Amino acid sequence: MTFAGFDLPDDLRLLRDTVADFVREEIVPVEAGVPGDARGLPVDGLRTLQAKARDAGFWCLEAPEEYGGGGLGVFEGVVLAEQMAKHRYSFPRPGAGVFGSEPPNVLYKGSPRQIEKYVRPTIENAWTAFSAISEPTGGSDPARAIRSVATRDGDVYRINGHKMWTSGADTARYGIVYARTDRDAGRRGMSAFIVDSGTPGMTITPVPVLRDHWTTEVVFDDVEVPAENLVGEEGQGFGLAQEWLVRGRLRYAAQAVGVAEESVRIALEWAKTRETFGALLATRQAVQFPLADARMQIAAARHLTWEAAWEADQGRDARTKASIAKVYATEAGYQVVDAMMQILGGMGMTKEMPLEHWFRGLRVARVVEGPSEIQRFLVARDMLGAAALGRAS
Ligand SMILES: Cc1cc2nc3c(=O)[nH]c(=O)nc-3n(C[C@H](O)[C@H](O)[C@H](O)COP(=O)(O)OP(=O)(O)OC[C@H]3O[C@@H](n4cnc5c(N)ncnc54)[C@H](O)[C@@H]3O)c2cc1C
């Protein structure tokens, strides 16, 4: 079967264009009134935009239909994420929550009670949730690094440990915490638990980072969690998390393509009107070449992203292709935004322009959801097999 990404079906093209119009006509004007050093959209502005997005039928488009979402596939998801990212506060989430809030995807494998208590209300009420995997001992290799433990005690588990870089834990309603239920079983000893924010014993401290949306450090001191909050079975936590890696990585890739393309649009307008030394910037090859390079990089990044997403929708193992797309698109996106900032000169550095937000967001994107080096390692391991791990094949 040939790759279906070159010619989008009419209904998807229409949806993509309508979402793009919504971002340009609804989100961008609201952001224009927000002070440049704000950390995101003001709550009342966000609520108004969410109501409009819901009315327009753009609500939680990737969540399963049976839980109140749009049920879109991975390919449709990346096509839309690219457009949803074309506004200032689009990191870490394209749309900044305007298009709804999805529960951590592992919960789609949760019990009927967990679906009723957490999944449906999250989609309905735009609750936010955190995912706590990384620890101070390391995030690249969580299967080895996780030290947090969950010990069964009658009808509850007691969680003790220390999570690092847990985004959104300071504002979330609840989160998924990964902890060991068997210290000797490696990745098979890891389980996932739903933990309500504010549970006694949890201490959350914001950690400022270079992007607008800070992260947090969370300490668990004998935090009591009902046994029914275990997601799946003991030992399944890591496997459940792995199942959703493809979507997460491809969303970052699509977001990078979207902001890179928007930064080029802004720089093109500038180059066609800005004069130096008696001629338009558009006439200088030193300006033309980065524009041409950007176009090539964006086309390549989009192709890799769409191809991986399409493979995933066919039910094939798309993990390596998702790694390729994530590392290429986030690195290319970072280079493109940087080059467009250079064309804009001083204006490119201002908070009036969205480029400096995207530049910082893309810098972080090269580390989160698996650093570039880990993605490259995964690609090389796919090529080399056991030899990549120093073992005979
Ligand atoms: C803003 C932000 C938000 C985040 N949000 C979350 C969140 O919500 N939930 C969560 O669980 N985590 C989150 N993270 C954590 C993120 O996933 C980790 O930072 C990332 O996985 C890297 O882990 P680490 O920082 O511990 O770096 P380490 O694992 O210590 O690695 C450090 C660096 O070493 C290099 N490296 C590591 N291993 C190899 C290798 N085998 N070969 C070559 N180079 C290597 C990489 O360059 C890597 O960046 C967030 C991080 C940031 C910065």
The ligand as an SDF file (V2000), in Angstrom:
LIG
                    3D

 53 58  0  0  0  0  0  0  0  0999 V2000
   10.2300   21.4010   31.0210 C   0  0  0  0  0  0  0  0  0  0  0  0
   10.2440   19.9250   31.2660 C   0  0  0  0  0  0  0  0  0  0  0  0
    9.0320   19.2590   31.4420 C   0  0  0  0  0  0  0  0  0  0  0  0
    9.0260   17.8840   31.7220 C   0  0  0  0  0  0  0  0  0  0  0  0
    7.8270   17.2690   31.9990 N   0  0  0  0  0  0  0  0  0  0  0  0
    7.8430   15.9690   32.4310 C   0  0  0  0  0  0  0  0  0  0  0  0
    6.6220   15.3530   32.9050 C   0  0  0  0  0  0  0  0  0  0  0  0
    5.5450   15.9480   32.8860 O   0  0  0  0  0  0  0  0  0  0  0  0
    6.7040   14.0810   33.3910 N   0  0  0  0  0  0  0  0  0  0  0  0
    7.8680   13.3840   33.4440 C   0  0  0  0  0  0  0  0  0  0  0  0
    7.8650   12.2510   33.9020 O   0  0  0  0  0  0  0  0  0  0  0  0
    9.0400   13.9480   33.0010 N   0  0  0  0  0  0  0  0  0  0  0  0
    9.0420   15.2170   32.5060 C   0  0  0  0  0  0  0  0  0  0  0  0
   10.2090   15.8140   32.0820 N   0  0  0  0  0  0  0  0  0  0  0  0
   11.4380   15.0710   32.1790 C   0  0  0  0  0  0  0  0  0  0  0  0
   12.0600   14.7100   30.8490 C   0  0  0  0  0  0  0  0  0  0  0  0
   11.3430   13.6760   30.2370 O   0  0  0  0  0  0  0  0  0  0  0  0
   13.5180   14.3580   31.1650 C   0  0  0  0  0  0  0  0  0  0  0  0
   14.1860   15.5730   31.4700 O   0  0  0  0  0  0  0  0  0  0  0  0
   14.2000   13.6470   30.0460 C   0  0  0  0  0  0  0  0  0  0  0  0
   13.6310   12.3810   29.8470 O   0  0  0  0  0  0  0  0  0  0  0  0
   15.7020   13.4870   30.3340 C   0  0  0  0  0  0  0  0  0  0  0  0
   15.9000   12.9810   31.6260 O   0  0  0  0  0  0  0  0  0  0  0  0
   16.9390   13.7170   32.6090 P   0  0  0  0  0  0  0  0  0  0  0  0
   16.6290   15.1560   32.6180 O   0  0  0  0  0  0  0  0  0  0  0  0
   16.9280   13.0010   33.9010 O   0  0  0  0  0  0  0  0  0  0  0  0
   18.3210   13.5480   31.9130 O   0  0  0  0  0  0  0  0  0  0  0  0
   19.2970   12.2600   31.9930 P   0  0  0  0  0  0  0  0  0  0  0  0
   18.5260   11.0140   31.8580 O   0  0  0  0  0  0  0  0  0  0  0  0
   20.1780   12.4190   33.1670 O   0  0  0  0  0  0  0  0  0  0  0  0
   20.1470   12.4970   30.6790 O   0  0  0  0  0  0  0  0  0  0  0  0
   20.8900   13.7270   30.5210 C   0  0  0  0  0  0  0  0  0  0  0  0
   21.3010   13.8680   29.0840 C   0  0  0  0  0  0  0  0  0  0  0  0
   22.2310   12.8380   28.7920 O   0  0  0  0  0  0  0  0  0  0  0  0
   22.1120   12.4440   27.4530 C   0  0  0  0  0  0  0  0  0  0  0  0
   21.9260   10.9900   27.4400 N   0  0  0  0  0  0  0  0  0  0  0  0
   21.2270   10.2260   28.3150 C   0  0  0  0  0  0  0  0  0  0  0  0
   21.3200    8.9370   28.0110 N   0  0  0  0  0  0  0  0  0  0  0  0
   22.1090    8.8610   26.8940 C   0  0  0  0  0  0  0  0  0  0  0  0
   22.5690    7.7920   26.0670 C   0  0  0  0  0  0  0  0  0  0  0  0
   22.2310    6.5130   26.3310 N   0  0  0  0  0  0  0  0  0  0  0  0
   23.3720    8.0990   25.0290 N   0  0  0  0  0  0  0  0  0  0  0  0
   23.7040    9.3770   24.7510 C   0  0  0  0  0  0  0  0  0  0  0  0
   23.2840   10.4290   25.4930 N   0  0  0  0  0  0  0  0  0  0  0  0
   22.5130   10.1720   26.5430 C   0  0  0  0  0  0  0  0  0  0  0  0
   20.9270   13.2160   26.8640 C   0  0  0  0  0  0  0  0  0  0  0  0
   21.4280   14.3250   26.1510 O   0  0  0  0  0  0  0  0  0  0  0  0
   20.1950   13.6940   28.0670 C   0  0  0  0  0  0  0  0  0  0  0  0
   19.5100   14.9310   27.7980 O   0  0  0  0  0  0  0  0  0  0  0  0
   10.2390   17.1810   31.7760 C   0  0  0  0  0  0  0  0  0  0  0  0
   11.4540   17.8550   31.5700 C   0  0  0  0  0  0  0  0  0  0  0  0
   11.4610   19.2070   31.3220 C   0  0  0  0  0  0  0  0  0  0  0  0
   12.7800   19.9030   31.1390 C   0  0  0  0  0  0  0  0  0  0  0  0
  1  2  1  0
  2  3  1  0
  2 52  2  0
  3  4  2  0
  4  5  1  0
  4 50  1  0
  5  6  2  0
  6  7  1  0
  6 13  1  0
  7  8  2  0
  7  9  1  0
  9 10  1  0
 10 11  2  0
 10 12  1  0
 12 13  2  0
 13 14  1  0
 14 15  1  0
 14 50  1  0
 15 16  1  0
 16 17  1  0
 16 18  1  0
 18 19  1  0
 18 20  1  0
 20 21  1  0
 20 22  1  0
 22 23  1  0
 23 24  1  0
 24 25  2  0
 24 26  1  0
 24 27  1  0
 27 28  1  0
 28 29  2  0
 28 30  1  0
 28 31  1  0
 31 32  1  0
 32 33  1  0
 33 34  1  0
 33 48  1  0
 34 35  1  0
 35 36  1  0
 35 46  1  0
 36 37  1  0
 36 45  1  0
 37 38  2  0
 38 39  1  0
 39 40  1  0
 39 45  2  0
 40 41  1  0
 40 42  2  0
 42 43  1  0
 43 44  2  0
 44 45  1  0
 46 47  1  0
 46 48  1  0
 48 49  1  0
 50 51  2  0
 51 52  1  0
 52 53  1  0
M  END
$$$$
